[in-house]
Amino acid sequence: SDIFLRAQFIRGLRDTNIRERILTEEKETLTLQKAIDVGLGLEASRIDNAEMSKQCQSQVGSSSNTSNINLVNKSIPKNKFYQDNRSKSRSRRENRDNRSRPRSKSRLNYKDLGIDHLCIRCGRDNHKTNECRIALYKLKCEFCKKEGHVATVCISKLLKNQSKAHQYQRTKTDSVNNIYKCDFSDICIVDIFKNSDPDVRKYFVNVYIEGVKQRFEVDSGAGYTLISESLFKSLSLQNVQIKPANVRFRSYTSEIFDPIGVVEVHVQYKNKVGTQKMYIVPGDHVPLLGRSWIRQLDINLKELDLVNDVNNQTIYSVETINKDLQQIKSKFSTIFKPVIGCVKNFKCSLKMRDNSKPTFFKAREVPYALREKVEQELSILEEQGIISKADSSDWGSPLVIIPKPDSTVRLCADYKIGVNPQIVQLNYPIPKITEMIDKLRNAKYFCTLDLFKAYLHIPVDEKSSKIQTITTHRGTYTVNRLSFGIKSAPSEFNRILDSILENVPGVSSYFDDKTRTRIVVS
């Protein structure tokens, strides 16, 4: 029985090094108790060795007299087996202690790289690396182009940046043993494109390109004139053909990038005119006027004033803006009146399920304090043709009254109890605010238009108006416009709004909640 227990004990060991050490014992004298003693002895020696190593390191780090320290950089064990055993044990201990560190051949200091608290696969900080649920093939690094991790935790990228940012200073002593000291100096990160220091402000100049005035940053360090693709498109230059560029550009940090193309444009600065090349590059930086244009247009840097980013731009006061706004509202008074309009050439049709059946619910009691306001709102909607009185109807949804901050009421209907479960949902993507910001990323001025009772601007067909019938204390009314509370109303409204604004540049719609839709104009 002792032989079977001994064999089972050896097979169940997780540490392969301890298993190999036990198997080196003589089989005739190896008992179960002896195998247990050998394993416990190896584990105890490892713990003692780790404590001694920590004490030696703390003593070396606390001393400032380098001439009296004997720093052992490498020790040679007595036999190869002990060396392999020691290195494997140390690597397992490091992997066990470090929460986020995966298995690695090299001893990297993840704390110095700033990723000791991150998952080394997806780069998030809410779980350990071994708990990451994202498949490795779904993660691809944009820096090294390898799968299994993202650029945020790319070791190659972090080591490259670390080697560039840190300056190592090594000092040698005349003693027998040398100690190397690594000094890290504080790094100040400066944006070379934006800086408020008055001594480093930029030179700007206005140049006419094909008759269009454009402001350039004068860069005597650039050989050619560059302009971003988005800015070039906004100039809308006529009869200017983009040709392939036969050059590649190298940035100050030795990064190589390719231009999208090159154009030859007619330029004018003061009394100097000529045809010059201008390279179109990706990105959204300010256009740069290089040395070729500086020489050809005879631009004198001494004559240019140092200006900051807000110079040459008109700053309007609040009074001026309000005055102009009132003029616009007066000129287009029909648009800015608080009345409900009607979208032309569009009509919404609610699609019902095949097995749908009409449902009718009687009207709910209206609080006496709100009865007058509700009747007034019903009269206004009936006068504007938004609702129509019906003598009878198979459909009917009870009225829902929502008090508003301005002491008025909004009339909706409780469609969720009868109509909404039978409507086929329109899966139209409602734009997010991040998509709107990306679309208008190059705009400088913005104006938001809040649509007044937005859904009621959309007419519906006769069948849909009957489906939207509401029951009130004054009787039943068919709703001739798209009503609040209809399940598919947000998707239907945004589908129509996107169709209207599709070919209008600089305009985007934003649906911020269940009742408000804004149009952002840049």
C-alpha positions as CSV (number, residue, x, y, z in Angstrom):
1,S,0.0,0.0,0.0
2,D,2.9,2.4,0.7
3,I,4.2,1.9,-2.8
4,F,0.8,2.9,-4.3
5,L,0.4,5.9,-2.0
6,R,3.9,7.0,-2.9
7,A,3.3,6.7,-6.6
8,Q,0.0,8.6,-6.3
9,F,1.7,11.3,-4.3
10,I,4.4,11.8,-6.9
11,R,1.9,11.9,-9.8
12,G,-0.2,14.5,-8.0
13,L,2.7,17.0,-7.5
14,R,2.1,20.2,-9.5
15,D,5.7,21.3,-9.3
16,T,7.6,19.3,-11.9
17,N,11.0,20.3,-10.3
18,I,10.1,18.7,-7.0
19,R,8.8,15.6,-8.8
20,E,12.1,15.3,-10.6
21,R,14.1,15.8,-7.4
22,I,12.1,13.0,-5.6
23,L,12.5,10.6,-8.6
24,T,16.3,11.0,-8.3
25,E,16.2,9.2,-4.9
26,E,16.9,5.4,-4.7
27,K,13.7,3.5,-5.3
28,E,14.6,0.9,-2.7
29,T,14.9,3.5,0.1
30,L,12.3,5.9,-1.1
31,T,9.2,5.7,1.1
32,L,6.1,7.9,1.2
33,Q,7.3,9.7,4.3
34,K,10.7,10.4,2.7
35,A,9.1,11.7,-0.4
36,I,7.0,14.1,1.6
37,D,10.0,15.3,3.6
38,V,12.1,15.9,0.4
39,G,9.2,18.0,-1.0
40,L,8.7,20.0,2.1
41,G,12.4,20.6,2.4
42,L,12.6,22.0,-1.1
43,E,9.7,24.4,-0.6
44,A,11.2,25.6,2.7
45,S,14.6,26.2,1.1
46,R,13.0,28.3,-1.6
47,I,11.2,30.5,0.9
48,D,14.4,31.0,2.9
49,N,16.3,31.8,-0.3
50,A,13.7,34.4,-1.3
51,E,13.9,36.1,2.1
52,M,17.7,36.2,1.9
53,S,17.6,37.7,-1.6
54,K,15.3,40.5,-0.4
55,Q,17.5,41.3,2.5
56,C,20.6,41.5,0.3
57,Q,18.8,43.8,-2.1
58,S,17.5,46.1,0.6
59,Q,21.0,46.4,2.1
60,V,22.5,47.3,-1.3
61,G,19.8,49.9,-2.0
62,S,20.1,51.6,1.4
63,S,23.9,52.2,1.3
64,S,25.3,55.3,-0.3
65,N,29.0,54.4,-0.1
66,T,29.7,52.6,-3.4
67,S,33.3,51.9,-2.6
68,N,32.5,49.6,0.3
69,I,29.8,47.5,-1.4
70,N,30.4,44.2,-3.0
71,L,27.5,43.8,-5.5
72,V,27.3,40.3,-6.9
73,N,25.8,40.5,-10.3
74,K,25.8,36.8,-11.1
75,S,26.4,33.6,-9.1
76,I,27.4,30.3,-10.5
77,P,25.7,27.4,-8.8
78,K,27.5,24.1,-8.0
79,N,25.5,22.1,-10.4
80,K,23.3,22.7,-13.5
81,F,20.3,21.0,-11.8
82,Y,20.2,23.5,-9.0
83,Q,20.5,26.4,-11.4
84,D,17.6,25.2,-13.5
85,N,15.5,24.5,-10.4
86,R,16.2,27.9,-9.0
87,S,15.4,29.8,-12.2
88,K,12.1,27.9,-12.8
89,S,11.0,28.4,-9.2
90,R,11.7,32.1,-9.4
91,S,9.8,32.5,-12.6
92,R,6.7,30.7,-11.2
93,R,6.8,32.8,-8.0
94,E,6.9,36.0,-10.1
95,N,4.0,34.9,-12.2
96,R,2.0,34.0,-9.2
97,D,2.6,37.3,-7.4
98,N,2.0,39.6,-10.4
99,R,-1.8,39.8,-11.0
100,S,-1.6,41.1,-14.5
101,R,1.6,39.7,-15.9
102,P,1.5,36.9,-18.4
103,R,4.2,34.3,-18.8
104,S,7.3,35.9,-20.4
105,K,10.8,34.8,-21.2
106,S,12.2,38.1,-20.0
107,R,12.0,39.8,-16.6
108,L,10.1,43.0,-17.5
109,N,9.2,45.6,-14.9
110,Y,5.6,46.2,-15.7
111,K,5.3,48.9,-13.0
112,D,7.9,51.0,-14.8
113,L,6.0,50.5,-18.1
114,G,2.9,51.7,-16.4
115,I,0.8,48.6,-17.1
116,D,1.1,46.7,-13.9
117,H,-2.6,47.2,-13.2
118,L,-3.8,46.5,-16.7
119,C,-4.7,43.3,-18.6
120,I,-1.8,42.5,-20.9
121,R,-4.3,41.4,-23.6
122,C,-7.1,44.0,-23.9
123,G,-5.6,46.8,-21.8
124,R,-8.5,47.1,-19.4
125,D,-8.1,47.5,-15.6
126,N,-11.2,45.7,-14.4
127,H,-9.8,42.1,-14.5
128,K,-6.7,40.0,-14.5
129,T,-5.0,38.8,-17.6
130,N,-5.9,35.2,-17.0
131,E,-9.6,36.2,-16.6
132,C,-9.7,38.1,-20.0
133,R,-12.7,36.8,-22.0
134,I,-11.8,38.3,-25.3
135,A,-10.4,35.8,-27.8
136,L,-6.8,36.4,-28.8
137,Y,-7.6,36.5,-32.5
138,K,-9.9,39.4,-32.0
139,L,-7.1,41.5,-30.5
140,K,-4.6,43.0,-33.0
141,C,-1.9,45.6,-32.1
142,E,-1.7,48.6,-34.4
143,F,2.0,49.0,-33.6
144,C,3.6,45.6,-34.0
145,K,0.8,44.2,-36.1
146,K,0.6,41.0,-34.0
147,E,-2.4,39.3,-32.6
148,G,-3.1,38.7,-28.9
149,H,-2.9,42.2,-27.5
150,V,-3.7,45.9,-28.2
151,A,-1.3,48.8,-28.7
152,T,-2.0,50.2,-25.3
153,V,-0.1,47.3,-23.6
154,C,2.3,46.5,-26.5
155,I,5.6,45.7,-24.8
156,S,7.6,46.5,-28.0
157,K,6.0,50.0,-28.2
158,L,6.4,50.7,-24.5
159,L,10.0,49.7,-24.4
160,K,10.7,51.7,-27.5
161,N,9.1,54.8,-26.0
162,Q,10.9,54.2,-22.7
163,S,14.3,54.0,-24.4
164,K,13.7,57.2,-26.2
165,A,12.2,59.2,-23.3
166,H,14.7,58.2,-20.5
167,Q,18.3,59.1,-20.4
168,Y,20.6,56.7,-18.6
169,Q,23.7,58.0,-16.9
170,R,26.2,55.5,-15.8
171,T,29.0,56.3,-13.4
172,K,31.9,54.0,-12.7
173,T,34.0,54.0,-9.5
174,D,37.6,53.1,-9.1
175,S,36.8,50.3,-6.7
176,V,37.0,46.6,-7.5
177,N,33.2,46.3,-8.0
178,N,31.3,48.7,-10.1
179,I,27.8,49.9,-9.3
180,Y,25.7,51.5,-12.0
181,K,23.1,54.1,-11.1
182,C,20.1,54.9,-13.3
183,D,18.9,58.5,-13.1
184,F,15.4,59.4,-14.3
185,S,14.8,63.1,-14.9
186,D,11.3,64.6,-14.9
187,I,9.9,64.8,-18.4
188,C,7.7,67.8,-19.5
189,I,5.3,66.9,-22.3
190,V,4.9,69.9,-24.7
191,D,2.4,70.0,-27.5
192,I,4.4,71.3,-30.5
193,F,1.2,72.3,-32.2
194,K,-0.3,74.4,-29.3
195,N,1.8,76.4,-26.8
196,S,1.0,79.5,-24.8
197,D,4.6,80.5,-24.3
198,P,4.9,84.0,-25.9
199,D,8.4,83.2,-27.1
200,V,7.3,80.2,-29.1
201,R,4.2,81.6,-30.7
202,K,3.7,80.9,-34.4
203,Y,4.1,82.9,-37.5
204,F,1.0,83.1,-39.7
205,V,0.4,84.6,-43.1
206,N,-2.7,84.9,-45.4
207,V,-2.2,83.7,-48.9
208,Y,-4.7,83.6,-51.8
209,I,-5.1,80.2,-53.4
210,E,-7.0,80.2,-56.6
211,G,-8.6,83.5,-55.3
212,V,-9.5,81.9,-52.0
213,K,-8.0,83.4,-48.9
214,Q,-6.3,80.9,-46.6
215,R,-4.3,81.3,-43.4
216,F,-1.1,79.3,-43.2
217,E,1.4,78.7,-40.5
218,V,4.9,79.7,-41.8
219,D,7.3,76.8,-41.1
220,S,10.8,77.4,-42.2
221,G,11.6,73.9,-41.1
222,A,9.4,72.3,-43.7
223,G,10.6,72.1,-47.3
224,Y,7.2,71.9,-48.9
225,T,3.8,73.4,-48.3
226,L,1.3,70.9,-46.7
227,I,-2.5,71.1,-46.3
228,S,-4.8,68.6,-44.7
229,E,-7.3,66.6,-46.8
230,S,-10.4,67.9,-45.0
231,L,-9.3,71.5,-45.3
232,F,-8.5,71.1,-49.0
233,K,-12.0,69.8,-49.6
234,S,-13.5,72.7,-47.7
235,L,-11.8,75.2,-50.0
236,S,-13.8,73.7,-53.0
237,L,-11.1,74.8,-55.5
238,Q,-12.4,74.5,-59.1
239,N,-10.3,73.0,-62.0
240,V,-7.6,71.8,-59.6
241,Q,-6.6,68.2,-60.3
242,I,-5.0,66.0,-57.6
243,K,-2.0,64.2,-59.0
244,P,0.0,61.3,-57.5
245,A,2.9,62.5,-55.4
246,N,6.4,61.0,-56.0
247,V,7.8,62.0,-52.6
248,R,7.5,60.7,-49.0
249,F,7.8,62.9,-46.0
250,R,9.8,62.2,-42.8
251,S,8.7,63.9,-39.6
252,Y,10.9,65.3,-36.9
253,T,10.6,62.0,-35.0
254,S,11.7,60.1,-38.1
255,E,8.3,58.7,-38.8
256,I,7.6,58.4,-42.6
257,F,4.2,59.2,-44.0
258,D,2.9,59.4,-47.6
259,P,0.9,62.3,-49.0
260,I,-2.5,61.7,-50.5
261,G,-1.5,63.7,-53.6
262,V,-0.1,67.0,-54.9
263,V,-1.8,69.9,-56.7
264,E,-0.5,72.9,-58.6
265,V,-2.4,76.0,-57.6
266,H,-2.2,79.7,-58.5
267,V,-1.1,81.6,-55.3
268,Q,-0.8,85.3,-54.5
269,Y,0.9,87.1,-51.6
270,K,0.9,90.9,-51.8
271,N,2.2,91.7,-55.3
272,K,3.8,88.2,-55.7
273,V,2.0,85.7,-57.9
274,G,2.9,82.3,-59.2
275,T,2.0,78.6,-59.6
276,Q,3.2,76.4,-56.7
277,K,2.9,72.8,-55.6
278,M,0.9,72.0,-52.5
279,Y,0.8,68.5,-51.0
280,I,-2.3,67.1,-49.5
281,V,-1.7,65.0,-46.3
282,P,-4.0,63.1,-43.9
283,G,-4.8,64.6,-40.5
284,D,-6.5,67.8,-39.2
285,H,-3.5,70.0,-38.5
286,V,-3.1,73.6,-39.6
287,P,-1.7,74.0,-43.1
288,L,2.1,74.6,-43.2
289,L,3.7,77.0,-45.7
290,G,7.2,75.6,-46.4
291,R,10.5,77.1,-47.6
292,S,9.6,76.7,-51.3
293,W,6.7,79.1,-51.0
294,I,8.7,81.4,-48.6
295,R,11.3,82.0,-51.2
296,Q,9.0,82.1,-54.3
297,L,6.6,84.6,-52.6
298,D,9.4,86.5,-51.0
299,I,7.9,86.2,-47.5
300,N,10.0,88.1,-44.9
301,L,9.6,86.5,-41.4
302,K,10.8,89.8,-39.8
303,E,7.7,91.5,-41.2
304,L,5.3,88.9,-39.8
305,D,4.0,89.5,-36.3
306,L,4.1,86.8,-33.7
307,V,0.4,85.9,-33.3
308,N,-1.5,83.4,-31.2
309,D,-4.3,81.2,-32.3
310,V,-7.0,83.7,-31.7
311,N,-5.5,86.5,-33.7
312,N,-7.0,87.4,-37.1
313,Q,-10.3,86.0,-35.9
314,T,-13.3,88.2,-35.2
315,I,-14.6,87.9,-31.6
316,Y,-18.3,88.8,-31.3
317,S,-19.9,90.1,-28.1
318,V,-23.0,88.5,-26.7
319,E,-25.0,91.7,-27.5
320,T,-23.9,91.5,-31.2
321,I,-24.9,87.8,-31.4
322,N,-28.3,88.4,-29.8
323,K,-28.9,91.3,-32.2
324,D,-28.1,89.2,-35.2
325,L,-30.2,86.4,-33.9
326,Q,-33.2,88.6,-33.5
327,Q,-32.8,89.8,-37.1
328,I,-32.7,86.2,-38.4
329,K,-35.7,85.2,-36.3
330,S,-37.6,88.3,-37.6
331,K,-36.6,87.6,-41.3
332,F,-37.7,83.9,-41.1
333,S,-40.6,84.4,-38.6
334,T,-42.6,81.6,-40.1
335,I,-39.9,79.1,-39.2
336,F,-39.3,80.2,-35.6
337,K,-43.0,80.5,-34.6
338,P,-44.0,78.1,-31.8
339,V,-46.4,76.3,-34.1
340,I,-46.5,72.8,-35.5
341,G,-45.7,72.5,-39.1
342,C,-46.1,69.7,-41.6
343,V,-43.3,67.8,-43.5
344,K,-44.1,67.7,-47.2
345,N,-43.7,64.7,-49.5
346,F,-43.4,62.3,-46.6
347,K,-46.1,60.2,-44.9
348,C,-45.6,57.6,-42.2
349,S,-47.4,54.3,-42.2
350,L,-47.4,52.0,-39.2
351,K,-46.8,48.4,-40.0
352,M,-48.8,46.0,-37.9
353,R,-48.3,42.3,-37.2
354,D,-50.2,39.7,-39.3
355,N,-52.3,38.6,-36.3
356,S,-53.0,42.1,-34.9
357,K,-56.5,42.9,-33.6
358,P,-58.0,46.2,-32.7
359,T,-58.1,47.1,-29.0
360,F,-60.2,49.8,-27.3
361,F,-59.7,51.2,-23.8
362,K,-62.1,53.7,-22.3
363,A,-60.8,57.2,-21.2
364,R,-59.2,57.7,-17.8
365,E,-60.3,60.3,-15.4
366,V,-58.6,63.7,-15.8
367,P,-57.7,65.6,-12.6
368,Y,-59.9,68.6,-12.1
369,A,-56.9,70.9,-11.7
370,L,-55.7,69.9,-15.2
371,R,-59.1,69.6,-17.0
372,E,-59.1,73.2,-18.3
373,K,-55.6,72.9,-19.7
374,V,-56.3,69.5,-21.3
375,E,-59.4,70.8,-23.0
376,Q,-57.5,73.9,-24.2
377,E,-54.8,71.7,-25.7
378,L,-57.3,69.4,-27.4
379,S,-59.0,72.4,-29.0
380,I,-55.7,73.7,-30.3
381,L,-54.7,70.3,-31.8
382,E,-58.1,70.0,-33.4
383,E,-57.9,73.5,-34.9
384,Q,-54.5,72.7,-36.4
385,G,-55.8,69.4,-37.9
386,I,-53.5,67.2,-35.9
387,I,-56.5,65.3,-34.3
388,S,-60.0,64.8,-35.7
389,K,-63.2,64.0,-33.8
390,A,-64.4,60.4,-34.4
391,D,-67.9,59.1,-33.7
392,S,-66.8,55.5,-33.4
393,S,-63.6,53.6,-33.6
394,D,-62.3,50.0,-33.2
395,W,-59.0,51.3,-31.8
396,G,-58.7,53.4,-28.7
397,S,-55.9,54.2,-26.3
398,P,-56.4,56.3,-23.1
399,L,-55.0,59.8,-22.9
400,V,-51.9,60.4,-20.8
401,I,-51.3,63.9,-19.4
402,I,-47.8,65.1,-18.7
403,P,-47.3,68.4,-16.9
404,K,-44.5,70.6,-18.3
405,P,-42.3,73.1,-16.4
406,D,-43.9,76.0,-18.1
407,S,-47.3,75.1,-16.5
408,T,-48.7,73.7,-19.8
409,V,-49.4,70.0,-20.5
410,R,-48.3,67.6,-23.1
411,L,-50.9,65.1,-24.4
412,C,-49.7,61.6,-25.1
413,A,-51.4,58.2,-25.2
414,D,-50.8,54.9,-23.4
415,Y,-50.1,52.9,-26.5
416,K,-48.1,50.2,-24.7
417,I,-51.3,48.4,-23.4
418,G,-52.8,47.8,-26.8
419,V,-51.1,49.2,-29.9
420,N,-47.3,48.9,-29.3
421,P,-47.2,45.1,-28.8
422,Q,-48.8,44.7,-32.3
423,I,-46.5,47.1,-34.1
424,V,-43.6,45.8,-36.2
425,Q,-40.5,47.6,-34.9
426,L,-38.6,49.6,-37.5
427,N,-34.9,48.8,-37.0
428,Y,-33.5,52.1,-38.2
429,P,-30.2,53.2,-36.5
430,I,-30.6,56.3,-34.4
431,P,-27.4,58.4,-34.7
432,K,-25.3,58.7,-31.5
433,I,-23.8,61.9,-30.3
434,T,-20.3,60.5,-31.0
435,E,-21.2,60.1,-34.7
436,M,-22.5,63.6,-34.8
437,I,-19.3,65.0,-33.3
438,D,-17.2,63.0,-35.8
439,K,-19.3,64.3,-38.7
440,L,-18.8,68.0,-37.5
441,R,-15.3,67.6,-36.3
442,N,-13.9,70.4,-38.5
443,A,-16.6,72.9,-37.7
444,K,-15.8,76.1,-35.7
445,Y,-19.3,77.6,-35.2
446,F,-22.4,75.7,-34.1
447,C,-26.1,76.4,-33.9
448,T,-28.7,74.0,-32.4
449,L,-32.4,74.0,-33.5
450,D,-34.8,72.4,-31.1
451,L,-37.8,71.1,-33.1
452,F,-41.1,72.1,-31.6
453,K,-43.1,68.9,-30.9
454,A,-41.1,67.1,-33.4
455,Y,-43.2,64.0,-34.0
456,L,-46.3,66.0,-34.7
457,H,-44.7,67.4,-37.9
458,I,-44.9,64.0,-39.6
459,P,-48.3,63.1,-41.2
460,V,-49.5,59.5,-41.2
461,D,-51.9,57.7,-43.5
462,E,-55.5,57.0,-42.8
463,K,-55.0,53.5,-41.5
464,S,-52.3,54.7,-39.1
465,S,-54.4,57.6,-37.9
466,K,-57.2,55.2,-36.8
467,I,-54.7,53.0,-35.0
468,Q,-53.5,56.0,-33.1
469,T,-57.0,56.9,-31.9
470,I,-57.1,58.4,-28.4
471,T,-60.0,58.2,-25.9
472,T,-60.6,61.3,-23.8
473,H,-63.3,62.7,-21.5
474,R,-64.5,64.6,-24.5
475,G,-64.8,61.6,-26.8
476,T,-62.5,59.8,-29.2
477,Y,-60.1,61.5,-31.6
478,T,-58.1,60.0,-34.5
479,V,-54.5,61.3,-34.6
480,N,-53.4,62.5,-38.1
481,R,-49.7,63.0,-37.2
482,L,-47.1,60.7,-35.7
483,S,-48.0,60.5,-32.0
484,F,-45.8,60.5,-28.9
485,G,-45.7,57.0,-27.3
486,I,-45.7,55.0,-30.5
487,K,-43.0,52.3,-30.3
488,S,-41.6,52.9,-33.8
489,A,-41.9,56.7,-33.7
490,P,-38.2,57.5,-32.9
491,S,-37.0,55.3,-35.8
492,E,-39.6,56.6,-38.2
493,F,-38.9,60.2,-37.4
494,N,-35.1,59.8,-37.7
495,R,-35.5,57.9,-41.0
496,I,-37.5,60.8,-42.5
497,L,-35.2,63.5,-41.0
498,D,-32.1,61.8,-42.3
499,S,-33.7,61.6,-45.8
500,I,-34.4,65.4,-45.7
501,L,-30.9,66.4,-44.4
502,E,-29.0,63.8,-46.5
503,N,-27.5,66.2,-49.0
504,V,-27.2,69.3,-46.7
505,P,-23.6,69.8,-45.8
506,G,-22.6,70.7,-42.2
507,V,-26.0,69.6,-40.7
508,S,-26.6,66.7,-38.4
509,S,-29.6,65.5,-36.3
510,Y,-29.3,64.5,-32.7
511,F,-32.0,62.6,-30.8
512,D,-31.3,63.3,-27.1
513,D,-34.2,61.6,-25.4
514,K,-37.7,60.3,-26.0
515,T,-39.3,63.7,-26.7
516,R,-36.6,66.0,-28.1
517,T,-34.8,66.1,-31.4
518,R,-32.2,68.7,-32.2
519,I,-30.7,69.8,-35.6
520,V,-27.1,70.9,-35.2
521,V,-25.9,73.3,-37.9
522,S,-22.2,74.1,-38.3
